[in-house]
Amino acid sequence: LSALALARGVGLHVDCCLGGFILPFAKKLNLPGVDIPDFDFGLPGVTSMSVDTHKYGYASKGTSVVLYRDAKLRKYQYFAYPDWTGGLYVTPTIAGSRPGALTAACWASLATLGEEGFMDNTKQIIECRLRLQKEVEKIDGIFILGEPQAMILCFGSNEFPVLNVGDLMSKRGWSLNSLQHPDSIHLCCTMRTVGPQVEADFISDLKECVKVAKARADAN
């Protein structure tokens, strides 16, 4: 895509909202079995990126970031209205006025963790995903979609409506995401899913929910 953008003389935006605070550190860690391809401004055709600080940046919503390759591109984001009765109105965002407390809290979160903190969190999260993946692969009736490389684990089924598993898991307190085309369920591993007990609980509940979903499908 980067080469195509350069060849055609068009911009290339990378939606890195979910993985923006995981993938760069995962790439630096170079963990066994994890291969993070180039995805950022290291590719010459990438002109802008979006990153959500409220996800793996551990900040509150309302502080997402859009990055540009250079200031020349960034200037087009600004809106200026010189004829407003209150004077010159200029804003870099659609939102206009925003609470400074959100920005301060975001800065505090990023500064407190620092690169070392993000590296450590990323290592724990990816190792958690690797452990869970091994166990999910053993469960009869479901299969892993694709080749997971970072923090997301997605599974589907050819034997029963897999979305039913998501509903059953939610009743047990797990927050999973239901997807379509194809129908599947994914888990975003976070620091809350890291740890022997929580990982064991997840796999135990998943096995039971798969059994229930299969039994319902067989009964129908």
Secondary structure, DSSP 8 states (H G I E B T S, - for coil): -HHHHHHHT---EEE-TTTTTTHHHHHHHT-TT------STTSTT--EEEE-TTSTT---TT--EEEESSHHHHGGG-EEETT-TTS-EEESSSS-S--HHHHHHHHHHHHHHHHHHHHHHHHHHHHHHHHHHHHHTTSTT-EE-S---SSEEEEE-SSS-THHHHHHHHHTT---EEETTTTEEEEE--TTS-SHHHHHHHHHHHHHHHHHHHHHHHH-
